[in-house]
Amino acid sequence: MSIEPKVEEIRRQMVQIARDMLGGDVSFIEGARLISRLRWDAKLPEFDRDIDLFVGISSETEALPVGEERRHWAPEALIRLQPEIEKAERWAQKIGRPACKKVIDRFGPTPRQ
């Protein structure tokens, strides 16, 4: 069964985000949120074992400002939340590394179906 070009592109984006997470260019919290959002456009099932961990990270950290959304927060609030953000990022990185590798293996240049 052939996959639509748009779906393939979305899956390639997920791979790039996972690589950026592993390379330190994107935080694990922010990357998990991005991958979680893309799962629908990637035509993945509602419960997908390779993606569910990103959904969990996103859900568990939804109250923490990361990435672009930080610009909407007061500097004092960001300072106060920074220790919690750092702790959550360490947790997300620890459990997210294997999930990133699975996304890369599954949807990378030679994807397995």
ABEGO torsion letter per residue (X at the ends): XBBBAAAAAAAAAAAAAAAAAAAGABBAAAAAAAAAAAAAAAGBBABBAAAAAAAAAAAAAAABBBEAAAAABBAAAAAAAAAAAAAAAAAAAAAAAAAAAAAAAAABABBBX
